[in-house]
Amino acid sequence: MTTREMTVTYTPGESGHDGSKPMICITNWFLRESGFNVNDRITVEYQDGLLVIRKTA
């Protein structure tokens, strides 16, 4: 497993005011190395402090 530290940012056009939406953008070769390709279907599981992204069959 590869670990990479990132920072949650604001969505484009947001400036940190109340109601702003957090965003995580993952666009790098780690996706390909982890078996994800363009047009793959995924599921995202949300839990307090944890996100799990899996390819959907």
C-alpha positions as CSV (number, residue, x, y, z in Angstrom):
1,M,0.0,0.0,0.0
2,T,1.2,3.5,-0.9
3,T,0.5,6.4,1.4
4,R,0.4,10.0,0.3
5,E,-0.4,13.0,2.5
6,M,-2.7,15.6,1.0
7,T,-4.7,18.6,2.1
8,V,-8.4,19.0,1.9
9,T,-9.1,22.2,0.0
10,Y,-12.1,24.4,-1.0
11,T,-14.1,23.7,-4.1
12,P,-13.2,26.0,-7.0
13,G,-14.9,29.4,-6.6
14,E,-15.2,29.0,-2.8
15,S,-13.1,31.2,-0.5
16,G,-13.6,29.7,2.9
17,H,-16.8,31.4,3.9
18,D,-19.5,29.6,5.8
19,G,-21.1,26.9,3.7
20,S,-18.0,26.3,1.6
21,K,-17.6,22.7,0.4
22,P,-14.4,20.7,1.1
23,M,-12.7,18.9,-1.9
24,I,-10.1,16.2,-2.4
25,C,-8.7,16.0,-5.9
26,I,-6.8,12.9,-6.8
27,T,-5.2,13.1,-10.3
28,N,-1.9,11.3,-10.6
29,W,-0.3,8.1,-11.6
30,F,-1.1,6.6,-8.1
31,L,-4.6,5.9,-9.5
32,R,-3.2,3.9,-12.4
33,E,-0.7,2.1,-10.2
34,S,-3.6,1.2,-7.9
35,G,-5.6,-0.3,-10.8
36,F,-8.0,2.6,-11.6
37,N,-8.4,3.7,-15.2
38,V,-10.5,6.4,-17.0
39,N,-14.1,5.3,-17.2
40,D,-13.9,2.8,-14.4
41,R,-16.9,2.7,-12.1
42,I,-16.2,3.2,-8.4
43,T,-18.0,3.2,-5.1
44,V,-17.1,5.5,-2.3
45,E,-17.8,4.5,1.3
46,Y,-18.1,7.3,3.9
47,Q,-17.4,6.9,7.6
48,D,-16.3,9.4,10.2
49,G,-12.7,10.2,9.3
50,L,-12.5,7.5,6.6
51,L,-13.2,7.3,2.9
52,V,-12.8,4.0,1.0
53,I,-12.8,4.0,-2.8
54,R,-13.2,0.7,-4.6
55,K,-13.6,-0.2,-8.2
56,T,-17.1,-1.5,-9.0
57,A,-17.3,-4.7,-11.0
